[in-house]
């Protein structure tokens, strides 16, 4: 056989392998939900709570306190204070972690605690932490921080590269937890005062539900390292510190990827009066569109805030807008936040049930990424979140059906093209 033919054969084999790996990356790992749910109860019905705790799990538990932190000016000081006050353990899992000024502050605080004898475990998504330099990571390791990159590429495991941990979890001494939308990068600094300061919300949690938060972290840590984190330093006895019933809910393609999608659909289907959704990346599938439209048609006031022109992923905005027609026709109100990038991820139903955390309203969060949301069923907490939503709504520009129909032909064509990638957005 000639050298040219051998070379062509080798190239052909390599291309076949590459195509095969890509196909594995883009194939769904589990059967997806295909049938619209039947409305059997509403949010206030005891059956909703039972279904959330039994059908989806883990159980909803009493005695929690959740504090709302708005934007970097409140979020970062609270997280850093908790880290600096750690006595036994710190577990930290996040998607975005970059080598910038806030990243340096977190790295220094984590390293200092590790040197002081605190057991510090940090799980960084490989893709999300690519802008963190190796020197910064090595400094943490040298200080004693146990740092793991989630799904770091290996040629024999390329099929898992598309599965990222998008979770945002910080648990200190097994007693104080944080979750929400914030990443460790400088665009989250400030108070959303200009287009360089992102708008986001995070939450500080105390009470028995922190044990569930820790369990979510340890699940990925065990899968990635083979090491089980257990015992009182990680799972201490937790007494009631408040009155909020709560549940830490997670999903992953390695087990129950469709469960987060189902949780959102259950809440939307059970809505009786109102749905207020903050969605930093809003690319609903057909089932979600039908559920939201059906809610609006039965008289539920459905409002959704999404990013405006200030967005870090223009293709997401194009794909999102392309899907609004049926929802707008049904009476769903959609508005684009104007001042800066809107990165909030929150759902408030009937001013009672609140779901906050890392999950975006798109297929990537529902079936590809590892996600985690805190669900709270408390009217006082829900009213506070509605108040936050109202303030954001005032800064958003509503899209009417007429305006949507009158989009430019270039936007319509671009939207149709972007929608082709909807399963990966």
N, C-alpha and C positions, 0 to 999 in steps of 0.2 A: 504494500500500500504506500502511496506517495506521501511525502511530508505534508503537503497541502491538505490531502484528504484526512490525515490524522488530526491536523490542526482544526479542520472544520468539524470533525467528529467530537473533539474535546469541547469546542465552543458550543456545539449543539447540546451536549450533555450538561454543561454548566448552565446554559439558558433554561433547559428543562427543569433543573433543580431550583433555579431562582424563581421561575414561574410557579413551581409547586409550592415553595415556601410562601410566596406571596398569596397564593390561593388559600393556604392554610390560615394565614393571618386574617384574611377577609371573610372567611367562612364563619357563620355563627356557631358557637360551641354547644348550644342547647336549643331545644324547640322554643320558639317564641310564642307569646300570648297572641291568639288570633281572633278570639271572639269577644265582642263587647260585653261587659258585665251587666247583669240584670240588677236593677235597683231594688233592694230588699229592705233596707233600713237607712236611717240617716245618721249623721255624726253624733247626735245626742242620744241615740239608742244604745243601750248596753251591749247589744249584739255587735255593733261596730268595734267597740273596745275588745270584746272577746275574740272577734275575727282577727283583729290586728295582732293580738297576743298569742293566738293559737295557730291560725292559718299561716301567719307570716313569722311570728316569733322574733326575738325572745319576748318574755312576758313584760307587760307594762307594770312598773313597780312604783310605789308611793314614796313620798318623803324627800323630794328633790328640790333644789333651788337652782334656777338658771338666770344668770345676769346677762344683759344685752350689751355688747361692745360695738360702738359705731366707728368705723374707719380706723386708720392706723394710729391716730393720736390716742385712742382708747385701747385698741387691741394689743399693740406691741408692748406698751408698758405693763399691762396686766399679765401677758404671757411671760415676759422677762422676769417680772417680780416673782412669779410662781417658780420659775426655773431656779432663780437665785436663792429661793427659800427651801429648795428641795433638801431632804435629809437622808432619804434612802434610795429612791428610784426615780428615774425620768424615762418615759417612753414617748417617742416623738415620730410620727409618720406624716409625711407631706409630699405633695407633688412638686410644686415650684420651690426651689431653694437655690438662690444665686449668690455669687461672690460680690455682693454690693455692701453698702454701709450697714443695712439692717441685718444682712447675712453675717457680717463680721461680728455684730453685737450678739447675735444668737450663738455663733460658734464660740465666742469667748466665754459666754455664760455657761454653755454646756461643758466646755473644756475645764473651766474652773471647778464646777461641781464634780466632774469626774476625778480631778486631781484631789479633791477633798474626800474621796471615797464613796461618793454616790454612784450607784450603778446606772449608767446612762446608755440607752439604746436608741439609735436614730435610724429610721428607715426612709431613704430617699428614692423616689422614682428615678430610674436611670434617665429617661427622656426629660423629665421636668427639672432635673438637677444638672443638665449638661453645661449650663453656664456657671457652674461652681467649679473653680479650678482645683486641680489635684493637690496643690500645696495646702489649700484651706482644709481639705478633707484629711490630709495626712497629719496636720497639726492637731485636729480633734482626736484622731486615732492615737497619736503619740501621748496625748493627755489621758488616755484611757477610755475614750468614748468608743463604744461598739457601734460602728457605722456600717450599714448594709445598703447596697444599691439594688433596688428592686428590678428584677428582670434585666440585669446587665447582659448585653448580647453575647451569645455563644453560638458558633456555627451550627451546632447540633440542636439548638433550641430557638432558632429564629422564629418559629411559629408563634411563640409567646410574646414577641416584642410588641405587638399591637395591644396587648393587655397591660395596662399601666395602673399603678395605684394612684388614684386621684383623691384618696382620703386625706383629711386634715384632722389629725388627732394629736393632742398633747395631754399626757396624764402624769401628774406629779405625786409621788408617794402613794399612788393608788387611790388618792382622796380628792384631788382637784383635776377636773378635765376641761379641755377646750376643744371646740369644734366650730366649723363654719366655712367660710369661703376664702379666707385670706391665705396668700402664699408668702414666702419669705423673700421678698424682692422690694426694691425701693419705690415702685409705682404704688404700693399700698401705704406708703407713708403719708402723713398729713391728715386732712379732714375733708377730702373731696372738694377742696376750695378752688381748684382749677383743673384744666384737662390733663395735667401731669399727675394728679392725685386720684387714684381710683376710689370709687364708692363701694364699700363692702361692709358686711356685718359678721361678727364672730360672737361666740357665747362661752361664758365661764360657768362650769357646772360643778355642783356638789351634791352629795347624797348617794344612795345605793346604786343609781344608774351609772355612776362612774365605774363600777365594777364591770358593767357591760361594755363600756368604752374600752376598758383595759383588755377585755376578752377579744374585742375586735382587733386591737393592735397585736396581741400575742398570737392570734391565728396566722396573720401574715408573717410575723417574725419566725414562727415555727416552720411554716412552709418554706421560707427562704433560707433559714440557717440550720434547721433540724434541732434547734435548742428550745426547750420548753421553759418559759418564764412562769414560775409558780411560787407560792408561799406568801406569807404575810407582808413582805415588803412590796409586793405587787398587788395582792388582793387582801388588804386589811379588812377587819369588820367595819361596816359603814352604817352609821346611824342616820335616822331621818334628820335633815337640817332645814326642810321646807315642806311645802304642802303639794308640790306639783307631781302628778303622775307622769312618768316618762319611760321611754324605751329607746335604746340605741340599736338602730337597724342597719344592717350591712348587706352588701351583695358583691358577688364576684363570679366571673365566668367559670371558675374552678368549682363552683357550687352555688346554684341559686341565682344566676345572672338575671333572670326575669323577675325576681321577687321585688326589686325596687320599682320596676315598671308597674307591677301589680299593686304595690302599695299606693302609688300615685293614682292609679285608676280607681281603686277602692275608695279613696278619699274624695275624688272628684264625683264619682257616682253617688256617694252618700250625701253630698252637699245639699242643703235645703234652702239656704238664703244667700250665701256669698262665698266666692272663691277669690282670694287675692294672691296672685303669684308673682314673685320676683324671679326672673329667669335670665341669667347672664348669657346663656347659650340656649336658645329656644328653637329647636328643630323637631316639632312633634311628628310622630308617625300617624298613619291614617286612623288607628284605633284611638289614640289620644285626642286627635282632632274631633272625632265623632263624640267622644265622651265630653269634651268641653262644650261642643255645640249643643249636645243634648241637655247639658246642665243649663245653658243659657235659655234654651227653648222652654224648659219647664219653670222658668222664672228666677233662676239663680243669677245674682249679679256677679258676672265673671270679669275680672280686671287683671290684665297681665302687663307688667313693665319689663321691657327688654332694652338692650343698649341701642343708642342712636348711631350717628356717624362716628362717634368716638368708640371704636371697638378694635380689639387686637386681632380679630379674625374676620376679614371682610366677606369671605366666602360663606361664613355662618350667617351673617346678616342677609345676604342674598338668598340663601336657601330657606331661611326663616320666613322672610317676607313672601316668598313664592307660595307658602302654605297657608296664608291668612284668610283667603277668600271665603271658604265655607264657615269659618268661625265668625268673621265679621258679619256675614249674612245672617247668622243665627243670633247676633246681638252681643257676642263677646267683645269687650273693649280692650284694645291693645294700644299701648303708648310707649314711645321711645324716649329714654332718659337723655337729656340734652347736655348737662354740664361737663360730664367726663365719662370714662368707661364705667359701666354699671356691672359689677361682678357679684351682686347679691343672689343667693339661692335660697328662696324661702317660699313656703306654701302655708296659707292660713285659710282654714275652711270653717265657715259659720261662726267666726270669732270664738272658736273653741279649740280646734285641732291645729297644731303648728308642726311643720316638718322643716328642719333646717340642717345644713351640713354641706357636703361636698357635691351633691348630685345636681347635674344640669338636666334640663328637660329635653334630652336628645338621646338618640340611639347609642352613642358612645357611652354615656353614663348608664343607660338601662341594660346594656347587654355586653359591653366590651371591657370597661374599666372596673376596678375595685372601688366601691363607693361606701360611704357611711353617713347616715342621717340620724339626728336626734329628733324623736317624735314626742311632743308634749301635749297633753290634753288638760289645759287649764285656762279658764276664761280670763283671768287677770293677765296672764302672760300673753294670751292671744290678743287681747285688746291693746296691749303695749306694742305688739308687732303690727297690728292694723294701723296704729298711730304712726309708726315708722314708715309703713307703706304709703299712708296718706301724704306724708311730707315728700316722699320720693315722687309720688304721682303728680304733685304740684309742679315738679321740675321736668316732667315728661310731656312730650307732644303726642297727642292722640292721633291715630290713623283712622280715618273714616273709610267706609266702603267705597265712596265716590273717589277719594284720593287713591285708594288701592287700585281701583279699576283704571285710573288715569296715569298709572306709572308709565314711564317712557318705554318705548319698545326695546331699547338697549337693556334696561333693567329687567324687563320680562324675559328676554332671551338669556341674560346672565343668570337670572334666578332659576330658570329651567335647567341650565347647565349645572349650576351649583347643586341642585336637588339630586342630580345623578349620584352625588357622593354622600347623600343623606345618611346612609347606613354607617358611615365612618365619622360623621360630624358630631 
